[in-house]
């Protein structure tokens, strides 16, 4: 007579991932790969902190959580901006050399990307 063989599939080691509540990111429930869901702008938000869980398929399931900290790197995506659109001065004829006026511009980028240099063109 034939022999019966029972095969048991052990799912305890099969993991599922989830837990993201920020809609800027998604997580693949099978691989755990975290992906951006939209373009991120450091000037709007430079840091995200997400809680991710891994859950096995046991009965009852075991769950582990971890905090994922994401820092958004700066990109040179902002132009410098002057405080005014137009500066007007009146200087007397034959004026001796003297400081006349200071223009000021700012740039929202960080570090070298946000450093403003001035030139007369």
PDB file as gemmi writes it, atoms N, CA and C in Angstrom:
CRYST1    1.000    1.000    1.000  90.00  90.00  90.00 P 1                      
ATOM      1  N   UNK A   1       0.821  -1.161   0.000  1.00  0.00           N  
ATOM      2  CA  UNK A   1       0.000   0.000   0.000  1.00  0.00           C  
ATOM      3  C   UNK A   1       0.876   1.239   0.000  1.00  0.00           C  
ATOM      4  N   UNK A   2       0.272   2.344  -0.392  1.00  0.00           N  
ATOM      5  CA  UNK A   2       1.002   3.602  -0.452  1.00  0.00           C  
ATOM      6  C   UNK A   2       1.277   4.192   0.914  1.00  0.00           C  
ATOM      7  N   UNK A   3       2.332   4.941   0.991  1.00  0.00           N  
ATOM      8  CA  UNK A   3       2.693   5.615   2.228  1.00  0.00           C  
ATOM      9  C   UNK A   3       2.196   7.044   2.167  1.00  0.00           C  
ATOM     10  N   UNK A   4       1.572   7.501   3.218  1.00  0.00           N  
ATOM     11  CA  UNK A   4       1.105   8.882   3.271  1.00  0.00           C  
ATOM     12  C   UNK A   4       2.190   9.757   3.885  1.00  0.00           C  
ATOM     13  N   UNK A   5       2.432  10.865   3.240  1.00  0.00           N  
ATOM     14  CA  UNK A   5       3.400  11.839   3.758  1.00  0.00           C  
ATOM     15  C   UNK A   5       2.654  13.152   3.959  1.00  0.00           C  
ATOM     16  N   UNK A   6       2.740  13.661   5.147  1.00  0.00           N  
ATOM     17  CA  UNK A   6       2.121  14.950   5.416  1.00  0.00           C  
ATOM     18  C   UNK A   6       3.202  16.021   5.364  1.00  0.00           C  
ATOM     19  N   UNK A   7       2.901  17.070   4.667  1.00  0.00           N  
ATOM     20  CA  UNK A   7       3.830  18.190   4.547  1.00  0.00           C  
ATOM     21  C   UNK A   7       3.227  19.366   5.305  1.00  0.00           C  
ATOM     22  N   UNK A   8       3.996  19.887   6.240  1.00  0.00           N  
ATOM     23  CA  UNK A   8       3.566  21.054   7.002  1.00  0.00           C  
ATOM     24  C   UNK A   8       4.378  22.247   6.537  1.00  0.00           C  
ATOM     25  N   UNK A   9       3.695  23.292   6.221  1.00  0.00           N  
ATOM     26  CA  UNK A   9       4.357  24.528   5.812  1.00  0.00           C  
ATOM     27  C   UNK A   9       4.537  25.388   7.056  1.00  0.00           C  
ATOM     28  N   UNK A  10       5.763  25.683   7.369  1.00  0.00           N  
ATOM     29  CA  UNK A  10       6.064  26.488   8.558  1.00  0.00           C  
ATOM     30  C   UNK A  10       6.134  27.949   8.144  1.00  0.00           C  
ATOM     31  N   UNK A  11       5.200  28.743   8.615  1.00  0.00           N  
ATOM     32  CA  UNK A  11       5.144  30.157   8.256  1.00  0.00           C  
ATOM     33  C   UNK A  11       5.739  31.065   9.328  1.00  0.00           C  
ATOM     34  N   UNK A  12       6.215  30.494  10.416  1.00  0.00           N  
ATOM     35  CA  UNK A  12       6.741  31.331  11.497  1.00  0.00           C  
ATOM     36  C   UNK A  12       7.848  32.268  11.016  1.00  0.00           C  
ATOM     37  N   UNK A  13       8.651  31.826  10.052  1.00  0.00           N  
ATOM     38  CA  UNK A  13       9.773  32.640   9.578  1.00  0.00           C  
ATOM     39  C   UNK A  13       9.407  33.615   8.475  1.00  0.00           C  
ATOM     40  N   UNK A  14       8.155  33.630   8.022  1.00  0.00           N  
ATOM     41  CA  UNK A  14       7.720  34.564   6.985  1.00  0.00           C  
ATOM     42  C   UNK A  14       7.390  35.894   7.646  1.00  0.00           C  
ATOM     43  N   UNK A  15       8.057  36.929   7.203  1.00  0.00           N  
ATOM     44  CA  UNK A  15       7.877  38.249   7.816  1.00  0.00           C  
ATOM     45  C   UNK A  15       7.046  39.167   6.935  1.00  0.00           C  
ATOM     46  N   UNK A  16       6.317  40.053   7.581  1.00  0.00           N  
ATOM     47  CA  UNK A  16       5.575  41.127   6.932  1.00  0.00           C  
ATOM     48  C   UNK A  16       6.012  42.427   7.587  1.00  0.00           C  
ATOM     49  N   UNK A  17       6.139  43.463   6.766  1.00  0.00           N  
ATOM     50  CA  UNK A  17       6.609  44.755   7.255  1.00  0.00           C  
ATOM     51  C   UNK A  17       5.508  45.803   7.089  1.00  0.00           C  
ATOM     52  N   UNK A  18       5.523  46.792   7.953  1.00  0.00           N  
ATOM     53  CA  UNK A  18       4.561  47.885   7.860  1.00  0.00           C  
ATOM     54  C   UNK A  18       4.824  48.907   8.938  1.00  0.00           C  
ATOM     55  N   UNK A  19       3.820  49.751   9.164  1.00  0.00           N  
ATOM     56  CA  UNK A  19       3.886  50.692  10.262  1.00  0.00           C  
ATOM     57  C   UNK A  19       4.100  52.139   9.882  1.00  0.00           C  
ATOM     58  N   UNK A  20       4.393  52.448   8.623  1.00  0.00           N  
ATOM     59  CA  UNK A  20       4.615  53.842   8.257  1.00  0.00           C  
ATOM     60  C   UNK A  20       3.302  54.608   8.313  1.00  0.00           C  
ATOM     61  N   UNK A  21       3.324  55.768   8.928  1.00  0.00           N  
ATOM     62  CA  UNK A  21       2.118  56.593   8.985  1.00  0.00           C  
ATOM     63  C   UNK A  21       2.284  57.875   8.180  1.00  0.00           C  
ATOM     64  N   UNK A  22       3.498  58.187   7.742  1.00  0.00           N  
ATOM     65  CA  UNK A  22       3.750  59.379   6.934  1.00  0.00           C  
ATOM     66  C   UNK A  22       3.546  59.018   5.471  1.00  0.00           C  
ATOM     67  N   UNK A  23       2.663  59.743   4.785  1.00  0.00           N  
ATOM     68  CA  UNK A  23       2.377  59.401   3.393  1.00  0.00           C  
ATOM     69  C   UNK A  23       3.484  59.828   2.432  1.00  0.00           C  
ATOM     70  N   UNK A  24       4.606  60.323   2.948  1.00  0.00           N  
ATOM     71  CA  UNK A  24       5.766  60.647   2.107  1.00  0.00           C  
ATOM     72  C   UNK A  24       6.556  59.395   1.762  1.00  0.00           C  
ATOM     73  N   UNK A  25       6.288  58.293   2.472  1.00  0.00           N  
ATOM     74  CA  UNK A  25       7.042  57.058   2.281  1.00  0.00           C  
ATOM     75  C   UNK A  25       6.087  55.876   2.232  1.00  0.00           C  
ATOM     76  N   UNK A  26       6.559  54.806   1.617  1.00  0.00           N  
ATOM     77  CA  UNK A  26       5.817  53.544   1.662  1.00  0.00           C  
ATOM     78  C   UNK A  26       6.817  52.437   1.963  1.00  0.00           C  
ATOM     79  N   UNK A  27       6.310  51.317   2.440  1.00  0.00           N  
ATOM     80  CA  UNK A  27       7.166  50.175   2.736  1.00  0.00           C  
ATOM     81  C   UNK A  27       6.585  48.951   2.051  1.00  0.00           C  
ATOM     82  N   UNK A  28       7.444  48.201   1.397  1.00  0.00           N  
ATOM     83  CA  UNK A  28       7.007  46.961   0.770  1.00  0.00           C  
ATOM     84  C   UNK A  28       6.764  45.944   1.874  1.00  0.00           C  
ATOM     85  N   UNK A  29       5.558  45.403   1.981  1.00  0.00           N  
ATOM     86  CA  UNK A  29       5.251  44.496   3.089  1.00  0.00           C  
ATOM     87  C   UNK A  29       6.018  43.184   3.043  1.00  0.00           C  
ATOM     88  N   UNK A  30       6.572  42.835   1.885  1.00  0.00           N  
ATOM     89  CA  UNK A  30       7.301  41.570   1.758  1.00  0.00           C  
ATOM     90  C   UNK A  30       8.810  41.763   1.926  1.00  0.00           C  
ATOM     91  N   UNK A  31       9.358  42.798   1.279  1.00  0.00           N  
ATOM     92  CA  UNK A  31      10.815  42.992   1.312  1.00  0.00           C  
ATOM     93  C   UNK A  31      11.278  43.942   2.408  1.00  0.00           C  
ATOM     94  N   UNK A  32      10.396  44.831   2.878  1.00  0.00           N  
ATOM     95  CA  UNK A  32      10.778  45.824   3.876  1.00  0.00           C  
ATOM     96  C   UNK A  32      11.466  47.042   3.278  1.00  0.00           C  
ATOM     97  N   UNK A  33      11.514  47.138   1.949  1.00  0.00           N  
ATOM     98  CA  UNK A  33      12.169  48.286   1.305  1.00  0.00           C  
ATOM     99  C   UNK A  33      11.287  49.520   1.463  1.00  0.00           C  
ATOM    100  N   UNK A  34      11.884  50.589   2.014  1.00  0.00           N  
ATOM    101  CA  UNK A  34      11.191  51.863   2.201  1.00  0.00           C  
ATOM    102  C   UNK A  34      11.475  52.725   0.973  1.00  0.00           C  
ATOM    103  N   UNK A  35      10.415  53.306   0.410  1.00  0.00           N  
ATOM    104  CA  UNK A  35      10.513  54.100  -0.810  1.00  0.00           C  
ATOM    105  C   UNK A  35       9.829  55.443  -0.595  1.00  0.00           C  
ATOM    106  N   UNK A  36      10.339  56.487  -1.241  1.00  0.00           N  
ATOM    107  CA  UNK A  36       9.645  57.776  -1.191  1.00  0.00           C  
ATOM    108  C   UNK A  36       8.387  57.683  -2.047  1.00  0.00           C  
ATOM    109  N   UNK A  37       7.319  58.325  -1.601  1.00  0.00           N  
ATOM    110  CA  UNK A  37       6.051  58.336  -2.331  1.00  0.00           C  
ATOM    111  C   UNK A  37       5.861  59.632  -3.109  1.00  0.00           C  
ATOM    112  N   UNK A  38       6.713  60.606  -2.841  1.00  0.00           N  
ATOM    113  CA  UNK A  38       6.623  61.910  -3.509  1.00  0.00           C  
ATOM    114  C   UNK A  38       7.985  62.573  -3.439  1.00  0.00           C  
ATOM    115  N   UNK A  39       8.159  63.653  -4.174  1.00  0.00           N  
ATOM    116  CA  UNK A  39       9.404  64.421  -4.103  1.00  0.00           C  
ATOM    117  C   UNK A  39       9.487  65.089  -2.723  1.00  0.00           C  
ATOM    118  N   UNK A  40      10.661  65.064  -2.124  1.00  0.00           N  
ATOM    119  CA  UNK A  40      10.862  65.657  -0.805  1.00  0.00           C  
ATOM    120  C   UNK A  40      11.620  66.969  -0.949  1.00  0.00           C  
ATOM    121  N   UNK A  41      11.311  67.945  -0.121  1.00  0.00           N  
ATOM    122  CA  UNK A  41      11.942  69.260  -0.172  1.00  0.00           C  
ATOM    123  C   UNK A  41      12.518  69.572   1.208  1.00  0.00           C  
ATOM    124  N   UNK A  42      13.843  69.659   1.295  1.00  0.00           N  
ATOM    125  CA  UNK A  42      14.503  69.899   2.570  1.00  0.00           C  
ATOM    126  C   UNK A  42      14.075  71.216   3.202  1.00  0.00           C  
ATOM    127  N   UNK A  43      13.780  72.214   2.381  1.00  0.00           N  
ATOM    128  CA  UNK A  43      13.377  73.501   2.939  1.00  0.00           C  
ATOM    129  C   UNK A  43      12.000  73.424   3.614  1.00  0.00           C  
ATOM    130  N   UNK A  44      11.183  72.467   3.239  1.00  0.00           N  
ATOM    131  CA  UNK A  44       9.889  72.285   3.901  1.00  0.00           C  
ATOM    132  C   UNK A  44      10.008  71.379   5.120  1.00  0.00           C  
ATOM    133  N   UNK A  45      10.758  70.284   4.994  1.00  0.00           N  
ATOM    134  CA  UNK A  45      10.981  69.365   6.114  1.00  0.00           C  
ATOM    135  C   UNK A  45      12.310  68.669   5.881  1.00  0.00           C  
ATOM    136  N   UNK A  46      13.225  68.795   6.838  1.00  0.00           N  
ATOM    137  CA  UNK A  46      14.573  68.266   6.639  1.00  0.00           C  
ATOM    138  C   UNK A  46      14.818  66.926   7.332  1.00  0.00           C  
ATOM    139  N   UNK A  47      13.831  66.450   8.088  1.00  0.00           N  
ATOM    140  CA  UNK A  47      14.033  65.221   8.840  1.00  0.00           C  
ATOM    141  C   UNK A  47      12.701  64.499   9.018  1.00  0.00           C  
ATOM    142  N   UNK A  48      12.749  63.196   8.894  1.00  0.00           N  
ATOM    143  CA  UNK A  48      11.572  62.354   9.133  1.00  0.00           C  
ATOM    144  C   UNK A  48      11.959  61.258  10.121  1.00  0.00           C  
ATOM    145  N   UNK A  49      11.043  60.909  10.986  1.00  0.00           N  
ATOM    146  CA  UNK A  49      11.254  59.812  11.919  1.00  0.00           C  
ATOM    147  C   UNK A  49      10.056  58.870  11.783  1.00  0.00           C  
ATOM    148  N   UNK A  50      10.339  57.641  11.385  1.00  0.00           N  
ATOM    149  CA  UNK A  50       9.297  56.675  11.101  1.00  0.00           C  
ATOM    150  C   UNK A  50       9.440  55.470  12.017  1.00  0.00           C  
ATOM    151  N   UNK A  51       8.335  54.861  12.373  1.00  0.00           N  
ATOM    152  CA  UNK A  51       8.361  53.615  13.131  1.00  0.00           C  
ATOM    153  C   UNK A  51       7.925  52.495  12.199  1.00  0.00           C  
ATOM    154  N   UNK A  52       8.759  51.465  12.102  1.00  0.00           N  
ATOM    155  CA  UNK A  52       8.508  50.330  11.214  1.00  0.00           C  
ATOM    156  C   UNK A  52       8.400  49.080  12.077  1.00  0.00           C  
ATOM    157  N   UNK A  53       7.525  48.177  11.669  1.00  0.00           N  
ATOM    158  CA  UNK A  53       7.436  46.907  12.382  1.00  0.00           C  
ATOM    159  C   UNK A  53       7.711  45.753  11.432  1.00  0.00           C  
ATOM    160  N   UNK A  54       8.189  44.666  12.004  1.00  0.00           N  
ATOM    161  CA  UNK A  54       8.312  43.382  11.321  1.00  0.00           C  
ATOM    162  C   UNK A  54       7.513  42.393  12.142  1.00  0.00           C  
ATOM    163  N   UNK A  55       6.645  41.647  11.472  1.00  0.00           N  
ATOM    164  CA  UNK A  55       5.761  40.714  12.162  1.00  0.00           C  
ATOM    165  C   UNK A  55       5.905  39.346  11.504  1.00  0.00           C  
ATOM    166  N   UNK A  56       6.095  38.322  12.317  1.00  0.00           N  
ATOM    167  CA  UNK A  56       6.172  36.976  11.743  1.00  0.00           C  
ATOM    168  C   UNK A  56       4.767  36.393  11.602  1.00  0.00           C  
ATOM    169  N   UNK A  57       4.691  35.224  11.028  1.00  0.00           N  
ATOM    170  CA  UNK A  57       3.388  34.612  10.747  1.00  0.00           C  
ATOM    171  C   UNK A  57       3.008  33.538  11.751  1.00  0.00           C  
ATOM    172  N   UNK A  58       3.664  33.535  12.899  1.00  0.00           N  
ATOM    173  CA  UNK A  58       3.346  32.549  13.926  1.00  0.00           C  
ATOM    174  C   UNK A  58       1.993  32.808  14.556  1.00  0.00           C  
ATOM    175  N   UNK A  59       1.612  31.912  15.419  1.00  0.00           N  
ATOM    176  CA  UNK A  59       0.339  32.059  16.107  1.00  0.00           C  
ATOM    177  C   UNK A  59       0.572  31.877  17.601  1.00  0.00           C  
ATOM    178  N   UNK A  60       0.571  32.938  18.368  1.00  0.00           N  
ATOM    179  CA  UNK A  60       0.334  34.323  17.977  1.00  0.00           C  
ATOM    180  C   UNK A  60       1.587  34.903  17.314  1.00  0.00           C  
ATOM    181  N   UNK A  61       1.424  35.932  16.488  1.00  0.00           N  
ATOM    182  CA  UNK A  61       2.585  36.509  15.811  1.00  0.00           C  
ATOM    183  C   UNK A  61       3.477  37.290  16.776  1.00  0.00           C  
ATOM    184  N   UNK A  62       4.766  37.272  16.503  1.00  0.00           N  
ATOM    185  CA  UNK A  62       5.723  38.100  17.234  1.00  0.00           C  
ATOM    186  C   UNK A  62       6.001  39.342  16.402  1.00  0.00           C  
ATOM    187  N   UNK A  63       6.143  40.463  17.091  1.00  0.00           N  
ATOM    188  CA  UNK A  63       6.326  41.735  16.410  1.00  0.00           C  
ATOM    189  C   UNK A  63       7.535  42.450  17.001  1.00  0.00           C  
ATOM    190  N   UNK A  64       8.330  43.060  16.124  1.00  0.00           N  
ATOM    191  CA  UNK A  64       9.440  43.916  16.549  1.00  0.00           C  
ATOM    192  C   UNK A  64       9.278  45.260  15.853  1.00  0.00           C  
ATOM    193  N   UNK A  65       9.639  46.333  16.552  1.00  0.00           N  
ATOM    194  CA  UNK A  65       9.574  47.667  15.948  1.00  0.00           C  
ATOM    195  C   UNK A  65      10.944  48.314  15.992  1.00  0.00           C  
ATOM    196  N   UNK A  66      11.162  49.241  15.059  1.00  0.00           N  
ATOM    197  CA  UNK A  66      12.408  50.001  15.006  1.00  0.00           C  
ATOM    198  C   UNK A  66      12.075  51.413  14.528  1.00  0.00           C  
ATOM    199  N   UNK A  67      12.835  52.378  15.003  1.00  0.00           N  
ATOM    200  CA  UNK A  67      12.691  53.754  14.545  1.00  0.00           C  
ATOM    201  C   UNK A  67      13.671  53.981  13.405  1.00  0.00           C  
ATOM    202  N   UNK A  68      13.167  54.508  12.300  1.00  0.00           N  
ATOM    203  CA  UNK A  68      13.994  54.832  11.139  1.00  0.00           C  
ATOM    204  C   UNK A  68      14.060  56.345  11.040  1.00  0.00           C  
ATOM    205  N   UNK A  69      15.261  56.888  11.100  1.00  0.00           N  
ATOM    206  CA  UNK A  69      15.468  58.324  11.032  1.00  0.00           C  
ATOM    207  C   UNK A  69      16.018  58.665   9.643  1.00  0.00           C  
ATOM    208  N   UNK A  70      15.339  59.561   8.931  1.00  0.00           N  
ATOM    209  CA  UNK A  70      15.721  59.917   7.564  1.00  0.00           C  
ATOM    210  C   UNK A  70      16.036  61.405   7.521  1.00  0.00           C  
ATOM    211  N   UNK A  71      17.249  61.739   7.107  1.00  0.00           N  
ATOM    212  CA  UNK A  71      17.673  63.127   6.953  1.00  0.00           C  
ATOM    213  C   UNK A  71      17.671  63.464   5.471  1.00  0.00           C  
ATOM    214  N   UNK A  72      17.048  64.576   5.111  1.00  0.00           N  
ATOM    215  CA  UNK A  72      16.975  64.997   3.716  1.00  0.00           C  
ATOM    216  C   UNK A  72      18.182  65.886   3.425  1.00  0.00           C  
ATOM    217  N   UNK A  73      18.986  65.478   2.461  1.00  0.00           N  
ATOM    218  CA  UNK A  73      20.179  66.231   2.074  1.00  0.00           C  
ATOM    219  C   UNK A  73      19.773  67.457   1.255  1.00  0.00           C  
ATOM    220  N   UNK A  74      20.579  68.504   1.353  1.00  0.00           N  
ATOM    221  CA  UNK A  74      20.292  69.732   0.627  1.00  0.00           C  
ATOM    222  C   UNK A  74      20.708  69.608  -0.829  1.00  0.00           C  
ATOM    223  N   UNK A  75      19.928  70.233  -1.675  1.00  0.00           N  
ATOM    224  CA  UNK A  75      20.225  70.340  -3.100  1.00  0.00           C  
ATOM    225  C   UNK A  75      20.189  71.820  -3.435  1.00  0.00           C  
ATOM    226  N   UNK A  76      21.007  72.239  -4.373  1.00  0.00           N  
ATOM    227  CA  UNK A  76      21.037  73.649  -4.740  1.00  0.00           C  
ATOM    228  C   UNK A  76      19.828  73.947  -5.633  1.00  0.00           C  
ATOM    229  N   UNK A  77      18.655  74.073  -4.996  1.00  0.00           N  
ATOM    230  CA  UNK A  77      17.412  74.232  -5.743  1.00  0.00           C  
ATOM    231  C   UNK A  77      16.729  75.580  -5.509  1.00  0.00           C  
ATOM    232  N   UNK A  78      17.410  76.504  -4.830  1.00  0.00           N  
ATOM    233  CA  UNK A  78      16.839  77.830  -4.593  1.00  0.00           C  
ATOM    234  C   UNK A  78      17.775  78.913  -5.118  1.00  0.00           C  
ATOM    235  N   UNK A  79      17.189  79.927  -5.733  1.00  0.00           N  
ATOM    236  CA  UNK A  79      17.977  81.086  -6.178  1.00  0.00           C  
ATOM    237  C   UNK A  79      18.132  82.056  -5.008  1.00  0.00           C  
ATOM    238  N   UNK A  80      19.227  82.794  -4.996  1.00  0.00           N  
ATOM    239  CA  UNK A  80      19.316  83.865  -3.997  1.00  0.00           C  
ATOM    240  C   UNK A  80      18.215  84.900  -4.256  1.00  0.00           C  
ATOM    241  N   UNK A  81      17.757  85.530  -3.185  1.00  0.00           N  
ATOM    242  CA  UNK A  81      16.719  86.556  -3.303  1.00  0.00           C  
ATOM    243  C   UNK A  81      17.183  87.831  -2.612  1.00  0.00           C  
ATOM    244  N   UNK A  82      17.045  88.941  -3.332  1.00  0.00           N  
ATOM    245  CA  UNK A  82      17.333  90.232  -2.741  1.00  0.00           C  
ATOM    246  C   UNK A  82      16.148  90.674  -1.898  1.00  0.00           C  
ATOM    247  N   UNK A  83      16.412  91.535  -0.920  1.00  0.00           N  
ATOM    248  CA  UNK A  83      15.341  92.032  -0.064  1.00  0.00           C  
ATOM    249  C   UNK A  83      14.343  92.879  -0.841  1.00  0.00           C  
ATOM    250  N   UNK A  84      14.805  93.534  -1.907  1.00  0.00           N  
ATOM    251  CA  UNK A  84      13.931  94.358  -2.755  1.00  0.00           C  
ATOM    252  C   UNK A  84      14.139  93.953  -4.209  1.00  0.00           C  
ATOM    253  N   UNK A  85      13.141  94.261  -5.032  1.00  0.00           N  
ATOM    254  CA  UNK A  85      13.268  93.989  -6.467  1.00  0.00           C  
ATOM    255  C   UNK A  85      14.118  95.043  -7.164  1.00  0.00           C  
ATOM    256  N   UNK A  86      14.056  96.289  -6.681  1.00  0.00           N  
ATOM    257  CA  UNK A  86      14.792  97.406  -7.295  1.00  0.00           C  
ATOM    258  C   UNK A  86      15.369  98.265  -6.174  1.00  0.00           C  
ATOM    259  N   UNK A  87      16.604  98.695  -6.356  1.00  0.00           N  
ATOM    260  CA  UNK A  87      17.239  99.649  -5.437  1.00  0.00           C  
ATOM    261  C   UNK A  87      17.545 100.903  -6.242  1.00  0.00           C  
ATOM    262  N   UNK A  88      17.182 102.057  -5.698  1.00  0.00           N  
ATOM    263  CA  UNK A  88      17.451 103.324  -6.380  1.00  0.00           C  
ATOM    264  C   UNK A  88      18.211 104.240  -5.442  1.00  0.00           C  
ATOM    265  N   UNK A  89      19.239 104.871  -5.986  1.00  0.00           N  
ATOM    266  CA  UNK A  89      20.065 105.818  -5.229  1.00  0.00           C  
ATOM    267  C   UNK A  89      20.247 107.094  -6.029  1.00  0.00           C  
ATOM    268  N   UNK A  90      20.435 108.176  -5.343  1.00  0.00           N  
ATOM    269  CA  UNK A  90      20.831 109.423  -5.991  1.00  0.00           C  
ATOM    270  C   UNK A  90      22.156 109.822  -5.374  1.00  0.00           C  
ATOM    271  N   UNK A  91      23.150 110.059  -6.229  1.00  0.00           N  
ATOM    272  CA  UNK A  91      24.495 110.384  -5.775  1.00  0.00           C  
ATOM    273  C   UNK A  91      24.890 111.720  -6.402  1.00  0.00           C  
ATOM    274  N   UNK A  92      25.401 112.628  -5.588  1.00  0.00           N  
ATOM    275  CA  UNK A  92      25.819 113.921  -6.154  1.00  0.00           C  
ATOM    276  C   UNK A  92      26.977 113.747  -7.140  1.00  0.00           C  
ATOM    277  N   UNK A  93      26.984 114.587  -8.127  1.00  0.00           N  
ATOM    278  CA  UNK A  93      28.075 114.610  -9.089  1.00  0.00           C  
ATOM    279  C   UNK A  93      29.379 114.907  -8.356  1.00  0.00           C  
ATOM    280  N   UNK A  94      30.440 114.295  -8.780  1.00  0.00           N  
ATOM    281  CA  UNK A  94      31.781 114.486  -8.213  1.00  0.00           C  
ATOM    282  C   UNK A  94      31.875 114.020  -6.752  1.00  0.00           C  
ATOM    283  N   UNK A  95      31.073 113.103  -6.393  1.00  0.00           N  
ATOM    284  CA  UNK A  95      31.110 112.550  -5.029  1.00  0.00           C  
ATOM    285  C   UNK A  95      32.434 111.832  -4.805  1.00  0.00           C  
ATOM    286  N   UNK A  96      33.069 112.124  -3.693  1.00  0.00           N  
ATOM    287  CA  UNK A  96      34.286 111.414  -3.310  1.00  0.00           C  
ATOM    288  C   UNK A  96      33.915 109.950  -3.067  1.00  0.00           C  
ATOM    289  N   UNK A  97      34.878 109.023  -3.226  1.00  0.00           N  
ATOM    290  CA  UNK A  97      34.590 107.615  -2.930  1.00  0.00           C  
ATOM    291  C   UNK A  97      34.119 107.455  -1.484  1.00  0.00           C  
ATOM    292  N   UNK A  98      32.976 106.877  -1.328  1.00  0.00           N  
ATOM    293  CA  UNK A  98      32.366 106.684  -0.031  1.00  0.00           C  
ATOM    294  C   UNK A  98      31.394 105.499  -0.147  1.00  0.00           C  
ATOM    295  N   UNK A  99      31.260 104.706   0.909  1.00  0.00           N  
ATOM    296  CA  UNK A  99      30.243 103.643   0.843  1.00  0.00           C  
ATOM    297  C   UNK A  99      28.861 104.260   0.633  1.00  0.00           C  
ATOM    298  N   UNK A 100      28.116 103.730  -0.336  1.00  0.00           N  
ATOM    299  CA  UNK A 100      26.826 104.305  -0.673  1.00  0.00           C  
ATOM    300  C   UNK A 100      25.646 103.504  -0.133  1.00  0.00           C  
ATOM    301  N   UNK A 101      25.732 102.195  -0.274  1.00  0.00           N  
ATOM    302  CA  UNK A 101      24.552 101.404   0.005  1.00  0.00           C  
ATOM    303  C   UNK A 101      24.968  99.944   0.140  1.00  0.00           C  
ATOM    304  N   UNK A 102      24.223  99.184   0.931  1.00  0.00           N  
ATOM    305  CA  UNK A 102      24.489  97.757   1.063  1.00  0.00           C  
ATOM    306  C   UNK A 102      23.266  96.989   0.572  1.00  0.00           C  
ATOM    307  N   UNK A 103      23.494  96.090  -0.399  1.00  0.00           N  
ATOM    308  CA  UNK A 103      22.416  95.202  -0.836  1.00  0.00           C  
ATOM    309  C   UNK A 103      22.526  93.918  -0.032  1.00  0.00           C  
ATOM    310  N   UNK A 104      21.406  93.257   0.171  1.00  0.00           N  
ATOM    311  CA  UNK A 104      21.419  92.010   0.928  1.00  0.00           C  
ATOM    312  C   UNK A 104      20.559  90.987   0.208  1.00  0.00           C  
ATOM    313  N   UNK A 105      21.134  89.803   0.026  1.00  0.00           N  
ATOM    314  CA  UNK A 105      20.412  88.687  -0.570  1.00  0.00           C  
ATOM    315  C   UNK A 105      20.549  87.480   0.351  1.00  0.00           C  
ATOM    316  N   UNK A 106      19.559  86.619   0.324  1.00  0.00           N  
ATOM    317  CA  UNK A 106      19.595  85.381   1.108  1.00  0.00           C  
ATOM    318  C   UNK A 106      19.274  84.206   0.184  1.00  0.00           C  
ATOM    319  N   UNK A 107      19.679  83.029   0.613  1.00  0.00           N  
ATOM    320  CA  UNK A 107      19.421  81.797  -0.130  1.00  0.00           C  
ATOM    321  C   UNK A 107      19.008  80.741   0.881  1.00  0.00           C  
ATOM    322  N   UNK A 108      17.905  80.041   0.626  1.00  0.00           N  
ATOM    323  CA  UNK A 108      17.372  79.060   1.576  1.00  0.00           C  
ATOM    324  C   UNK A 108      18.165  77.762   1.621  1.00  0.00           C  
ATOM    325  N   UNK A 109      19.070  77.551   0.656  1.00  0.00           N  
ATOM    326  CA  UNK A 109      19.869  76.329   0.670  1.00  0.00           C  
ATOM    327  C   UNK A 109      20.886  76.374   1.804  1.00  0.00           C  
ATOM    328  N   UNK A 110      21.430  75.214   2.150  1.00  0.00           N  
ATOM    329  CA  UNK A 110      22.385  75.098   3.250  1.00  0.00           C  
ATOM    330  C   UNK A 110      23.821  75.119   2.761  1.00  0.00           C  
ATOM    331  N   UNK A 111      24.718  75.449   3.676  1.00  0.00           N  
ATOM    332  CA  UNK A 111      26.152  75.341   3.419  1.00  0.00           C  
ATOM    333  C   UNK A 111      26.591  76.096   2.186  1.00  0.00           C  
ATOM    334  N   UNK A 112      27.462  75.464   1.427  1.00  0.00           N  
ATOM    335  CA  UNK A 112      28.009  76.092   0.225  1.00  0.00           C  
ATOM    336  C   UNK A 112      26.896  76.409  -0.780  1.00  0.00           C  
ATOM    337  N   UNK A 113      25.855  75.598  -0.825  1.00  0.00           N  
ATOM    338  CA  UNK A 113      24.738  75.858  -1.741  1.00  0.00           C  
ATOM    339  C   UNK A 113      24.006  77.149  -1.403  1.00  0.00           C  
ATOM    340  N   UNK A 114      24.033  77.574  -0.148  1.00  0.00           N  
ATOM    341  CA  UNK A 114      23.324  78.767   0.276  1.00  0.00           C  
ATOM    342  C   UNK A 114      24.218  79.989   0.426  1.00  0.00           C  
ATOM    343  N   UNK A 115      25.489  79.822   0.141  1.00  0.00           N  
ATOM    344  CA  UNK A 115      26.424  80.954   0.258  1.00  0.00           C  
ATOM    345  C   UNK A 115      26.183  81.932  -0.891  1.00  0.00           C  
ATOM    346  N   UNK A 116      25.981  83.203  -0.550  1.00  0.00           N  
ATOM    347  CA  UNK A 116      25.696  84.230  -1.549  1.00  0.00           C  
ATOM    348  C   UNK A 116      26.977  84.997  -1.870  1.00  0.00           C  
ATOM    349  N   UNK A 117      27.251  85.155  -3.168  1.00  0.00           N  
ATOM    350  CA  UNK A 117      28.395  85.944  -3.656  1.00  0.00           C  
ATOM    351  C   UNK A 117      27.859  87.115  -4.475  1.00  0.00           C  
ATOM    352  N   UNK A 118      28.488  88.237  -4.344  1.00  0.00           N  
ATOM    353  CA  UNK A 118      28.017  89.432  -5.033  1.00  0.00           C  
ATOM    354  C   UNK A 118      29.020  89.843  -6.088  1.00  0.00           C  
ATOM    355  N   UNK A 119      28.506  90.292  -7.250  1.00  0.00           N  
ATOM    356  CA  UNK A 119      29.343  90.817  -8.324  1.00  0.00           C  
ATOM    357  C   UNK A 119      28.578  91.953  -9.002  1.00  0.00           C  
ATOM    358  N   UNK A 120      29.310  92.896  -9.539  1.00  0.00           N  
ATOM    359  CA  UNK A 120      28.703  93.934 -10.388  1.00  0.00           C  
ATOM    360  C   UNK A 120      28.884  93.488 -11.819  1.00  0.00           C  
ATOM    361  N   UNK A 121      27.762  93.429 -12.541  1.00  0.00           N  
ATOM    362  CA  UNK A 121      27.849  92.966 -13.941  1.00  0.00           C  
ATOM    363  C   UNK A 121      27.470  94.060 -14.893  1.00  0.00           C  
TER     364      UNK A 121                                                      
END                                                                             
